[in-house]
């Protein structure tokens, strides 16, 4: 397990960024798991909007803190708070531990009185997949949908069957297919990678809220995003797909990138619009 711990430390060191000075963070719990709550320390930002953010990391690495700067960027367009969940990670906790945790978090938000029309969901990579699965589970349980969801580079096909797994091999600056297989094998622990709750690209997405999917053209997971958008559209879900040229996997994490800043701006405006109007704060 020391190799896993080392990978987690390396991932955190590579991607964690300072939070903006006007964003306060506090530790909390949600659905029985640790979580990080973010609020903007500015007048007029104590409203009822809630963003549930699910971090990426191939279901094996990552944390709420690593992606907190992304949550903070989206929060600028909301009037309320963001809550990022530290769901259980593989291989210590294999599938379906992570989706169980995410569903428990979503249910607790609703049970605590959060208005689903003021609730939005976002996630990157594995977290984007978990966002889709959480909404599927909520739909199946008869729970209300959030107002919208944003999905950054969703990892929604754990069978690695997308054509871009081959066409972008050697183009993707972060991953080779074997790297993704290593991560997904630890998450699945021998389970069926084609099961809809493992790979929601194969799921029925009927009834999900409006989706914004952003993906880079240089990533192995390009076709995961493209096929998820097609699946959503075929299932009568309002979906917007943005393919950003020459960008890598979850390029939104790069706080020095103009492309990342522009993508996060579009994503924040998308969420604000679905919450009933632009709530951007300066």
PAROKE-580651 format. One record per residue (C-alpha): residue number from 1; residue in one letter; x, y, z. Coordinates in Angstrom, 1 decimal. Layout:
# PAROKE-580651
nr / rest / px / py / pz
NUM / A / X / Y / Z
...
# end
This chain:
# PAROKE-580651
nr / rest / px / py / pz
1 / X / 0.0 / 0.0 / 0.0
2 / X / 3.0 / 2.3 / 0.2
3 / X / 2.9 / 2.7 / -3.6
4 / X / -0.7 / 3.9 / -3.3
5 / X / 0.2 / 6.4 / -0.5
6 / X / 3.1 / 7.7 / -2.6
7 / X / 0.8 / 8.2 / -5.6
8 / X / -1.6 / 10.1 / -3.5
9 / X / 1.1 / 12.4 / -2.1
10 / X / 2.4 / 13.0 / -5.6
11 / X / -1.0 / 13.8 / -7.0
12 / X / -1.7 / 16.2 / -4.2
13 / X / 1.6 / 18.0 / -4.6
14 / X / 1.1 / 18.3 / -8.3
15 / X / -2.4 / 19.7 / -8.4
16 / X / -3.2 / 21.4 / -5.1
17 / X / -3.4 / 25.2 / -5.3
18 / X / -3.9 / 28.0 / -2.7
19 / X / -7.5 / 29.1 / -2.3
20 / X / -8.4 / 32.7 / -3.2
21 / X / -8.1 / 35.1 / -0.3
22 / X / -11.8 / 35.8 / -0.3
23 / X / -12.8 / 32.1 / 0.1
24 / X / -13.2 / 30.6 / 3.5
25 / X / -12.8 / 26.8 / 3.9
26 / X / -13.9 / 24.6 / 6.8
27 / X / -14.0 / 20.9 / 7.5
28 / X / -17.4 / 19.3 / 7.8
29 / X / -19.0 / 15.9 / 7.2
30 / X / -21.6 / 14.9 / 4.7
31 / X / -23.2 / 11.5 / 4.2
32 / X / -20.9 / 10.1 / 6.9
33 / X / -17.7 / 11.2 / 5.2
34 / X / -15.3 / 14.1 / 5.6
35 / X / -16.0 / 17.0 / 3.4
36 / X / -14.7 / 20.5 / 2.7
37 / X / -17.1 / 23.5 / 2.7
38 / X / -16.2 / 26.7 / 0.9
39 / X / -17.9 / 30.0 / 1.2
40 / X / -17.0 / 33.4 / -0.2
41 / X / -16.3 / 36.0 / 2.4
42 / X / -18.1 / 38.8 / 0.7
43 / X / -21.4 / 40.7 / 1.3
44 / X / -24.4 / 39.1 / -0.4
45 / X / -22.9 / 35.6 / -0.8
46 / X / -24.7 / 33.8 / 2.0
47 / X / -27.6 / 32.6 / -0.2
48 / X / -29.1 / 29.1 / -0.5
49 / X / -27.2 / 27.9 / -3.6
50 / X / -25.3 / 24.7 / -3.0
51 / X / -22.6 / 23.1 / -5.2
52 / X / -21.8 / 19.4 / -4.5
53 / X / -18.3 / 18.8 / -6.0
54 / X / -16.8 / 15.3 / -6.5
55 / X / -13.1 / 15.2 / -7.0
56 / X / -11.2 / 13.1 / -9.5
57 / X / -8.2 / 10.9 / -9.3
58 / X / -9.1 / 7.6 / -10.9
59 / X / -11.1 / 6.5 / -7.9
60 / X / -7.7 / 5.8 / -6.2
61 / X / -6.0 / 9.2 / -5.5
62 / X / -7.3 / 12.8 / -5.0
63 / X / -9.1 / 14.6 / -2.3
64 / X / -11.6 / 17.4 / -1.7
65 / X / -8.7 / 19.8 / -1.0
66 / X / -6.8 / 19.1 / -4.3
67 / X / -9.6 / 20.4 / -6.4
68 / X / -10.8 / 23.1 / -4.0
69 / X / -9.6 / 25.9 / -6.3
70 / X / -11.9 / 24.5 / -9.0
71 / X / -14.8 / 24.5 / -6.7
72 / X / -13.9 / 28.0 / -5.6
73 / X / -13.9 / 29.2 / -9.2
74 / X / -17.4 / 27.8 / -9.8
75 / X / -18.6 / 29.2 / -6.5
76 / X / -17.9 / 32.8 / -7.8
77 / X / -21.1 / 32.4 / -9.9
78 / X / -23.3 / 31.1 / -7.1
79 / X / -24.9 / 32.7 / -4.1
80 / X / -24.1 / 30.2 / -1.4
81 / X / -21.6 / 27.4 / -0.6
82 / X / -19.7 / 24.6 / -2.2
83 / X / -19.2 / 21.2 / -0.5
84 / X / -16.6 / 18.9 / -1.8
85 / X / -16.7 / 15.2 / -0.6
86 / X / -13.9 / 13.0 / 0.4
87 / X / -15.5 / 9.7 / -0.7
88 / X / -13.8 / 6.5 / 0.1
89 / X / -10.9 / 5.5 / -2.3
90 / X / -9.8 / 2.2 / -3.8
91 / X / -8.2 / -0.2 / -3.4
92 / X / -9.0 / 0.0 / 0.3
93 / X / -12.6 / 0.6 / -0.6
94 / X / -13.5 / -0.8 / -4.0
95 / X / -16.7 / -0.2 / -6.1
96 / X / -19.4 / 0.5 / -5.1
97 / X / -18.0 / 2.3 / -2.0
98 / X / -17.5 / 5.6 / -3.8
99 / X / -20.9 / 5.8 / -5.4
100 / X / -22.5 / 4.8 / -2.1
101 / X / -20.8 / 7.7 / -0.3
102 / X / -21.8 / 10.2 / -3.0
103 / X / -25.4 / 9.1 / -2.9
104 / X / -25.4 / 9.3 / 0.9
105 / X / -24.0 / 12.9 / 0.6
106 / X / -26.6 / 13.9 / -2.0
107 / X / -29.4 / 12.4 / 0.1
108 / X / -28.2 / 14.2 / 3.2
109 / X / -28.2 / 17.5 / 1.4
110 / X / -31.8 / 17.0 / 0.4
111 / X / -32.8 / 15.7 / 3.9
112 / X / -31.2 / 18.8 / 5.5
113 / X / -33.6 / 21.1 / 3.6
114 / X / -31.5 / 22.1 / 0.6
115 / X / -33.9 / 23.0 / -2.3
116 / X / -33.0 / 20.8 / -5.3
117 / X / -33.7 / 23.8 / -7.5
118 / X / -30.8 / 25.6 / -5.7
119 / X / -28.5 / 22.5 / -5.9
120 / X / -26.0 / 21.8 / -8.6
121 / X / -23.4 / 19.1 / -9.0
122 / X / -19.9 / 19.1 / -10.6
123 / X / -17.0 / 16.7 / -10.8
124 / X / -13.8 / 16.0 / -12.7
125 / X / -12.7 / 12.7 / -14.2
126 / X / -13.7 / 9.9 / -11.8
127 / X / -15.7 / 12.5 / -9.9
128 / X / -17.6 / 13.4 / -13.0
129 / X / -18.5 / 9.8 / -13.4
130 / X / -19.6 / 9.6 / -9.8
131 / X / -21.7 / 12.7 / -10.4
132 / X / -23.6 / 11.0 / -13.2
133 / X / -24.0 / 7.8 / -11.1
134 / X / -25.3 / 9.8 / -8.2
135 / X / -27.9 / 11.4 / -10.3
136 / X / -28.9 / 8.1 / -11.8
137 / X / -29.3 / 6.6 / -8.3
138 / X / -31.3 / 9.6 / -7.1
139 / X / -33.6 / 9.3 / -10.1
140 / X / -34.1 / 5.6 / -9.4
141 / X / -34.8 / 6.3 / -5.8
142 / X / -37.5 / 8.9 / -6.7
143 / X / -35.4 / 11.8 / -5.4
144 / X / -35.5 / 15.2 / -7.1
145 / X / -32.7 / 16.0 / -9.5
146 / X / -30.3 / 18.9 / -9.0
147 / X / -30.8 / 22.0 / -11.2
148 / X / -27.7 / 21.1 / -13.4
149 / X / -24.4 / 19.3 / -13.5
150 / X / -21.0 / 20.2 / -14.9
151 / X / -18.7 / 17.3 / -15.9
152 / X / -15.0 / 17.9 / -16.6
153 / X / -13.3 / 15.1 / -18.6
154 / X / -15.6 / 12.4 / -17.4
155 / X / -14.1 / 8.9 / -16.9
156 / X / -17.3 / 7.0 / -17.8
157 / X / -16.1 / 3.9 / -19.6
158 / X / -14.0 / 1.7 / -17.4
159 / X / -13.7 / -0.9 / -20.2
160 / X / -11.4 / 1.6 / -22.1
161 / X / -13.4 / 0.9 / -25.3
162 / X / -13.4 / 4.4 / -26.7
163 / X / -11.6 / 5.0 / -30.0
164 / X / -9.6 / 7.8 / -28.5
165 / X / -7.9 / 5.3 / -26.2
166 / X / -5.9 / 4.4 / -29.4
167 / X / -6.0 / 7.6 / -31.4
168 / X / -4.8 / 9.8 / -28.5
169 / X / -2.3 / 7.3 / -27.2
170 / X / 1.0 / 9.2 / -27.3
171 / X / -0.8 / 12.5 / -27.6
172 / X / -2.2 / 12.5 / -24.1
173 / X / 0.5 / 14.1 / -21.9
174 / X / -0.6 / 12.4 / -18.7
175 / X / -1.8 / 8.9 / -19.4
176 / X / -1.2 / 5.8 / -21.4
177 / X / -4.1 / 3.3 / -21.6
178 / X / -2.2 / 1.0 / -19.2
179 / X / -2.2 / 3.8 / -16.6
180 / X / -5.9 / 4.1 / -16.7
181 / X / -6.4 / 0.3 / -16.6
182 / X / -4.2 / 0.1 / -13.4
183 / X / -6.5 / 2.7 / -11.7
184 / X / -9.7 / 1.2 / -12.9
185 / X / -8.7 / -2.4 / -12.0
186 / X / -8.1 / -1.3 / -8.4
187 / X / -11.5 / 0.4 / -8.3
188 / X / -13.4 / -2.5 / -9.8
189 / X / -11.6 / -5.2 / -7.9
190 / X / -12.7 / -7.9 / -10.4
191 / X / -16.1 / -6.4 / -10.9
192 / X / -17.8 / -5.7 / -14.3
193 / X / -16.4 / -2.6 / -15.8
194 / X / -19.4 / -2.4 / -18.2
195 / X / -22.0 / -2.3 / -15.5
196 / X / -23.9 / 1.0 / -15.9
197 / X / -23.0 / 2.2 / -12.4
198 / X / -19.3 / 1.6 / -13.1
199 / X / -19.4 / 3.0 / -16.7
200 / X / -22.4 / 5.3 / -17.1
201 / X / -21.7 / 5.8 / -20.8
202 / X / -23.6 / 2.5 / -21.0
203 / X / -26.5 / 3.6 / -18.7
204 / X / -30.0 / 5.0 / -19.3
205 / X / -29.6 / 8.7 / -18.6
206 / X / -33.3 / 9.6 / -19.0
207 / X / -34.5 / 12.2 / -16.5
208 / X / -31.1 / 13.7 / -15.7
209 / X / -30.9 / 17.5 / -15.5
210 / X / -29.1 / 19.8 / -18.0
211 / X / -25.4 / 18.8 / -18.4
212 / X / -22.3 / 20.7 / -19.5
213 / X / -19.5 / 18.4 / -20.5
214 / X / -16.0 / 19.8 / -21.1
215 / X / -13.1 / 17.8 / -22.4
216 / X / -9.7 / 18.4 / -24.0
217 / X / -9.0 / 17.2 / -27.5
218 / X / -5.6 / 15.8 / -26.5
219 / X / -6.9 / 13.2 / -23.9
220 / X / -7.4 / 9.5 / -24.0
221 / X / -10.8 / 10.1 / -22.4
222 / X / -12.0 / 12.3 / -25.3
223 / X / -14.5 / 9.7 / -26.6
224 / X / -15.8 / 9.1 / -23.1
225 / X / -17.1 / 12.6 / -23.1
226 / X / -18.3 / 12.5 / -26.7
227 / X / -20.2 / 9.3 / -26.2
228 / X / -21.7 / 10.4 / -22.9
229 / X / -23.0 / 13.5 / -24.6
230 / X / -24.5 / 11.4 / -27.3
231 / X / -26.1 / 9.0 / -24.8
232 / X / -27.5 / 11.9 / -22.9
233 / X / -28.9 / 13.5 / -26.0
234 / X / -30.5 / 10.2 / -27.1
235 / X / -32.1 / 9.9 / -23.7
236 / X / -33.7 / 13.4 / -24.1
237 / X / -31.3 / 15.1 / -21.7
238 / X / -30.3 / 18.7 / -22.5
239 / X / -26.6 / 18.5 / -23.0
240 / X / -23.8 / 20.8 / -24.1
241 / X / -20.4 / 19.4 / -25.1
242 / X / -17.3 / 21.5 / -25.3
243 / X / -14.2 / 20.0 / -26.8
244 / X / -11.3 / 22.4 / -26.2
245 / X / -8.5 / 22.0 / -28.7
246 / X / -5.0 / 20.9 / -27.6
247 / X / -6.0 / 20.6 / -24.0
248 / X / -5.2 / 17.7 / -21.7
249 / X / -7.2 / 15.8 / -19.1
250 / X / -9.0 / 18.1 / -16.6
251 / X / -7.1 / 21.1 / -17.9
252 / X / -9.3 / 23.2 / -15.6
253 / X / -7.0 / 22.3 / -12.8
254 / X / -4.2 / 24.5 / -14.2
255 / X / -4.8 / 27.9 / -12.4
256 / X / -2.3 / 29.6 / -14.8
257 / X / -4.0 / 28.5 / -18.0
258 / X / -6.1 / 31.0 / -19.9
259 / X / -8.0 / 28.1 / -21.4
260 / X / -8.8 / 26.7 / -17.9
261 / X / -10.0 / 30.1 / -16.7
262 / X / -12.2 / 30.6 / -19.7
263 / X / -13.7 / 27.0 / -19.3
264 / X / -14.4 / 27.6 / -15.6
265 / X / -16.0 / 30.9 / -16.5
266 / X / -18.3 / 29.2 / -19.0
267 / X / -19.1 / 26.4 / -16.5
268 / X / -19.9 / 28.8 / -13.7
269 / X / -22.2 / 30.8 / -15.9
270 / X / -23.9 / 27.5 / -17.1
271 / X / -24.6 / 26.6 / -13.4
272 / X / -25.8 / 30.1 / -12.5
273 / X / -28.2 / 30.2 / -15.5
274 / X / -29.8 / 26.9 / -14.4
275 / X / -30.1 / 28.3 / -10.9
276 / X / -32.3 / 31.1 / -12.2
277 / X / -30.0 / 33.8 / -13.3
278 / X / -26.4 / 34.9 / -13.4
279 / X / -25.1 / 35.3 / -9.8
280 / X / -21.5 / 36.2 / -10.6
281 / X / -19.7 / 38.0 / -7.9
282 / X / -16.8 / 40.3 / -8.6
# end
